[in-house]
């Protein structure tokens, strides 16, 4: 503490002790008494500290006060290098940070890679660029006449914003919480996510916005300039008990263009035309100027589990009413739900948890399975718009036994997206061990698209089966189950950046040896407008010890749009 600072000295008084503070590392150092330190790395800043002499590579302050701190960039692009700042220290809470284009020859513009303090103001001058790859918080005013880009978060925590003369080109997030009135002039700009978590006040978008995701929660007003468009791949707006108002500036008409997902609940809406997708707003109502292609119907039904059962059809589990055709279904992260009857509703959102459909399901608009969720489809399912499997989510079907009872059969009218880290898990979900048309009965691998290991030599079934063009068959079991099956019919683009795994079960699981001759791979049949992404479809035979493998499965792709 201030009365008893930590004393740092060489063991031999007066002899320098070496130190190499790595570039890009972040230090929060206070209340030290330093002497004889020879730091050959990045400058170390210490506050409320004592300089006892013979130190190099340190900036030691008795008490740092916030003030104007201007970027110099003479030591590279690292925001956290004190040598890059006019105050010879990195920014602290309540600093007024300035990034201009009048840098020395060879100087670099800043790149923020670790969370910053809460700045009082941020100014990015004309011609200058700031890259935000972490969270940058501004409390009073953010003025951008230059360019802000990056994959991090620019958080305007009560700050005013002047972006009219600048460019926001972030793949990350522009976040505006709180209740202060804010105008965001984002003409010609793009953001990954525009996040408005509001407790009141008005956010005005005089020139609309183009974003990958628009998320608005809480209370207050979102006002859009006359004739301007709010365009996003994914739109999520929730005003709870109608605490949010969506309107045009001065009650003028405006446009909402949601391309893949439009999830709207608890809002008052005026003067909006919905293009691309119509908007079905639950627990909402129109006010003022007429709206076009907005439909105010249904309710948002969130699973409560109050009945103490896993039964989807029990009204008590939904707060009194089972979801109907016009309702939005929300599954919380802790839920475990089983739907045994045919189901139909408008939207389905899994925030986590497990939802199993053992009968048909029809979703009129969109399905979104979030991180940590598991969606089990044991019967045909249809989606009227988009299907999104988020990173960390799983799509699967129940394991089969001696009969082919379960497979994924999913029809999506528009686009289907499987994000990196998402999984379509069909491994070992085909025929059980030693079951199926190509079963390995006498110590041989299961057959399917090919013949399993040792099947012919032991006069085993050794049957290849299933369609080459329209594969929907399960993999047969060896001494372990075969792989499952999936059929996807996608009207638009199927973006596969995750993994489909329909292998037979392997010989080894988590270091434990299970069996020698393994099951065959399953099937996957994809029909889509276009297929894109960097993911994997895997219908291999199970991974075997010593080469005693199951046969591969079958895969077919029908692409309906020429590329």
N, C-alpha and C positions, 0 to 999 in steps of 0.2 A: 504494500500500500504506500501512500505518499509519505507516511512517517517512517516507514522501514522498507525502502526500495531493495530489490534484489541486486546484490553486488556481483558483478561479473568481471573477473580478473584472470590474468595469467598466473600459473603456479609459481612462476619466477617473476617477481615484481619488476616492471619496466621492460619485460620481454614480450614482444607481440605474440598473440595467439591467433592462429589462422582460422579463417571462416570463409565459406563460399556459399552465399545465399543464392539459390537457384533463380534464374530469370523466370518470371511467371508465378513464382510462389507468393503466397499472401501471408503477411505477418501482422498480428495485432499486439503490439508491444507497448506496455505502459509500466511505470514505476520500476525502472531499472537504473542502476548506477554502473556505467560501462567504462572500462579503461583497457588500453593495450590491445584493442581488437583490430586485426588486419583482415577486413572483409574484401575479398577479391571478386565477389559476385555482384548481384543487383543490390542497389542501395537499400539499407534497412532503416526504417523510420521508427523512432521511439518517441512517445509523448509522455509528458509529466515525468521526465527522467533527467538524469545527471550525466554530463559528459566529464569524465575524470581524466581525459587527455589521452593522446597517443592512439587515437582511433581513426581508421580509414574505412570508407564505404558505409558510413553511418550518417544519418541526419537526426540529431537529438534535440528535442524541443522541451522547454520547461512547461509550456502549455499551448497547444495548438488551438488557434481560433479559426472558425470558418470565415471564408472570404472569397474573393474572385480567384479562381484557379484556371489558368489558360493553358491549353494543350500546346506543347512545343514539338513533340515527336522526334527529337534529336537522338533518342536512344532506341528507336524502333517503334513498333505499333502497340506495344504492351501497355494497356491502361494502368496496370498495377506496378509499373516501374516509375519510381519517384522522379527519376532524372528526366522524365518526359513532361513534367509539369512546372509551371512558372513558380509555384510555391515550394518547389523541391520536395514535395510530398504528394502522395496520391490523394484524391478527393476524400473528404470526410462529410459527415452529416452537416447539412445546411450550407455547403459550399455552393457558389455560383460558377458553374462550369461553362467554359467557352471553348468551342472548337471552330477555328477559322481556317481560311485557305492561305493565309499569309505566312506559311511555314518556310523555314530555311530550305535551301536546295538539298535534296536527299532525305528530308524528313518524311515521316510516315503519318498517316491518319490513324486514329485510335481504334483498337479492337478490344472490346470488353468481354472477357472470358470467365470472370467470376463475379458474383453478386456485388453490386456497388452499395455505398451508403445512400441515405435518403437525401438527394440533392435539393437545395432550395430552388435553383433554376438551372435550366439546360438551354444553351444556345448553340445551334449548328449553323454557321454562317454560309452564305452563298459560295458554292464551289467546294465546300468541305464535305467530308464523308465520315460518318460514325457507324461502326459495325457493332451491333449489340447481340452477343451470343450468350448472355446471362440475363439477370434481372437488373434493370436500371430504373430506379424509382425517383420521380420528380414530384415535389410537394407544392410548388407555387406556380411556376410557369415554364412551359416548354416551347421554344421558338425554333423552328426548323426552316431555314431558307436554303440549306444544302440538301444532303441526302442521308437518310437513316436506313440501314439494312441489317440483316442478320437473322439468326434463328432463335434469339432469346425473347425477352419480354420488356417492352417499354411500358412502365406502370405510371400512369398519371394519377397520383393519389391526392386528389383535391386540386390539382394544377390546372390552370388554363392552358390552352393549346393554340399556337399559331403556326399552321402548316401550309398556309395558302401559297407561299412562294417556294416551298420546298418539295421534296419527294420522300414519301414513305414507301419503301420497297422491302418489307420484312416478310420472311417466310415464317417468322415466329408470331408473337402475340402483341397486340396493342390493347392494353387493359385500362379501363376507366371505371373504377369503383366509386362509391360514395354518393353524395347528394348535391354536389356543386354543379351549377349549370356550366356545360362545356360545349364549345363548338369545334367540331373536327372537320376541317376542310381537306378532304382526301381526294380531290379532283385528280384523276389520272394515276392515283396511287393504288398499291395492292398490299394486302396484309394476309398472313396465314390465318390468324384468328383475331377477330374483333370481339373482345370480351367486355361486356358492360354489366357489371354486378352492382346494381343500384339500390339505394335506399330512399331515393327521391330525386327531385330536380329534373332538369331537361338536358339531354344530349342531342345536339343538332348536327345533322349531316347535310350541309347546304348543297353539296354536289354528290350525295349518295356515297357508295363505297363498293369496291370489289374485293371480296375476301374468299378464302377457302371455306372458312367457318365463321358464322355469326352467332354469338351466344349472348342473349340478353336475359337477365334474371332480376327479380325483385320488384321495385316500385319506381314510379316516375313516368317520364315521357321520352319517347324517341321521336324526333321530328326530322323529316326528310324534305329537302328542297323541292320546290315546285317542278314537277315533271322529271325528277331525278330517280335513279334506280339504285336499290340496294340489292346487289347480286352476290350470291354465295352458293357453293356446292351444298353446304349443310347449314340449315337455319334451325336454331333452337331458341325459342322464346317462352319464358314462363313467368307470368305475373301473379301466380298464386290465386288469390281471390279478386281477380280483375284489378290489380294494383298498378298495372302497366298500361299506358296509352301509346298507341302507334298512330302517327298522324303526319300529314304534310304541313310544312311551314305555312302559316296563315290559312290552314284548312285546305290547302291546294292538293291536287291529285299527285300521287307518287306510285312507284312500282316496286314490288318485291319479286325478285327472280331467284327462286330456290331451285337448284338444278337436280339434286339427288335426294335430299332430306328436308322436309318442312314439318317441324314439330312445334306447334304453337298451342299454348294453354294459358287461360286466365288473363286475357287482354281485352282492351277496348280499342277498336280499329276504325279509322276514318280515312276515306279517300284513297284506298290502296287497290291497285290492279295487280293480281297475281299472274305472272307469266311463267312459262316453262311448266312448273307444277302448280296445280290448284292448291290452295291452303285450306285444310280442314282444322278449324280452331276449336278445341274443346273448352268448355266452361268459359266461353268468351261471348262478346256481343258487338254488333256494329253500332257506331255512333256517328253523328255528323254527316259528312259527305259520303255518298254511296261507295261501296266496295265492289270490285269485279273479280269473280272466280275465288271468292272467299266463301266458305261454308261454315256456318256456326251451328255445330251439332255435336252430340255425344259428350262424353265426360272422360277425364283421365282417371283410370282405375289403377291404383297401386296396391300390390299384395301386402296384406297386413299379417296373414297367418293366424288371425284371431281365433279361428276354430280349432287350432292345434292339429290340423291335418295337412296333407300335401295335396288335397283335392282341388283342382282348378274350378270345378263346378260348384263348390260350396260358397254361397254368397257371403257368408260371415268372414271368409278369408279375404274378401275384397271390400270390406266396409259396408256390406249390405246389398251389393248388386254385382252379379257375375258380368264380366265385360261382354258387350254386345257388338254388333257389326259396325257401329259408328264410334266406338270407344278406342282410346289409346291405352294400351296395357304397359305398365311399368313394373319390372321385376327387380327388387332390391338385391343387394349383394349377398344377403344371408339366406335368401329364399331357396326352397327345394319344392318344386311344383310338378304335379303329374296331371296332364289333361287326357282323359280316356275317351271323352266324347268329341265328336267333330266340333271344331271351333272356327269362328269368323269374327274379326275385328278390324279396326282401321290401321293402327300402328302398333308395333311391338318394339319395346326398348328394354334390353337386359342390362342393368347396371352392374350385374354380377349374378351369382347364384346359378341354379340349374332349373331349366324348364324342359320337360319331356312331353312330347306329343305322340301318343300311341294311336291316334286317329288323325284324319285329315285336318289341315288347318289352312285357312285362306286369310291373308292379310291384304287389305285393299290398297294400302299405300306402301309403307317401308318397314323393314326390319333392321335393327341395329343391335348387335351383340357386343357389349363392352368388355374391357379387360377383366379377366377372372370369371367370365360367364361360360356356361356350357349349355348349348342348345341341342337337344336330342330330337331328331326327326325320324320316327319309325313308320311313317305313312306319308303319302304325297302331300306336299306343301306348295302353295302358290303365293307370290308376292306381286302386287299390282304395280309397284314402282321400283324401288332400289333395295338391295340387300347388302349390308356392310358387316363384315366380321373384323372387329378391331384387334389390334395387337394384344396378345394374352388371352383371347377368346378361343373357344373350341366348338366346332360343329361335328356331330357324330351320330351314330345310330346304336341301338342295343346289340349286344353280342348274340349271334345265332347259335343254334345247337345242331341237331341232325337235320332240321328242315330250314329252308330259306324263307325266313319270316320278315326280316328287317333289312332295309337299305335306305339310303338318302335319295329322295326323288324330289328335287327342288326346281320350280319354275319361277323365273324372275322376269318381269315384263321389260324392265329397262336395264340398269347396270348392276353388276355384282362386284364387290370389292373384298378381297382377302388381304389384309394389311400384313406387313412384315411382322413376324412373331405370332401371327394367328395360325391355327391348326385345324385342318379337317382330319380328324383322327378316326381312321378305319382299321388300324392295325390289329390283327387277331380277332376281328369281329365278323369273320366269315363262318364257314362250317367249323364245327368243333373238331377236336383231335380224332383222326381216323373216321371222319364223316365227310360226305359229299361225293359227287360223281367221280372225282379223281382222288379219293382218299388213299393215303399211304397205310395199307393194312398190315403189311409184314415188314416193319422196320424200313420204310422208304419215305421220301419226301412227298408232300401233296402235289397233285397235278392240277393244271388249269389251262393257261395259255400254252404251256409246254408240259413236258413229262418230268415228274419229280425224280430226284436222285435215287438210283438203285431200284426204281419201280419196275422197269422191264426185266432186269436180271433176276428179280425175285418173283416174277410172274404176277406182279400186283396189278391193280386196276389200270394204271398207266394211261388214263383217258385224258385227251385234250378236249375241252368243251367250251361253250360260250361263243357269242358272235364276235367276229372281228370288227364289223362296222357299227354294231349297236350293243356294246358289252354292258350287261347289267348283272352278270352272275357273280356269286361269291367264290372265293378261293377255298379249295378243299384242304382238309387237315392232314398233316402227317402225324407226328407225335405231339404236335402243337396245332392250335387253330389256324385256319387260313385267314386271308385279308377280307375286309368287307367291301361294299360296293356303293357307288354314288353316281347319280345321273343329274346333270345340271343343264337346264334349258334357259338360256339367258338372251333376251331380245336385243340388248345393247352390248356394252363392253364388259367382258369378264377380265377384271384386273387381278391377277394372281401374284402377290408378292409374299405370300406365306407358304405353307406346306400342306399338301395332301399326302397322307401316308396310309396306303392300303396294303402294306406288307403283311405276310404271314407272321405269326409270333416267332421271335428269335429263340435261339438256343440258350442265350444268356440274358438275364434281366437284372440290372443293378448288381452285377458281379456274382449272381447266383446261377449255377448251371441247372437248367430245367429239363432239357431233352436233346436228342441228337438229330433226328430227322424232323424237319420243320414243315410248317404249312405253306401252301402256295399263296401268291399274291392275289389280290382281289381285282375289281374292275372300276374304271372311271370312264364315263361317256359325257363329253362336253359338247353342247351345241350353243354357239354364241354368235353375235354379230362380228365382234373382233375379240381376239385374245391378246392381252398385253401383260407386262410385269416381269419380275425377276425371280418368281417363286418356283416351286417344285411339285410335280405330280409323280408319285412313286407307287407303282403297283408290283414291285419286285417280290420274289419269294422271300420267306423269312431268312434272317441271317443265321447261318448254321455254323456249328463247331466242326472243323475238319472237312468242310465242303459238302456235308450231307444236306443239301438245300432243298427247299420246295421250289416248284416251278414259278416262273413269272406269271403275272396276271394279264389283263387286257386293258388297253387304253385307246380311245377313239376321240378325235376332234373333228367336229363339223363347224366350219366357219362360214357364215352366210354372207359376209361382206368382203368383197375382194380387196386385197391390200397389195 
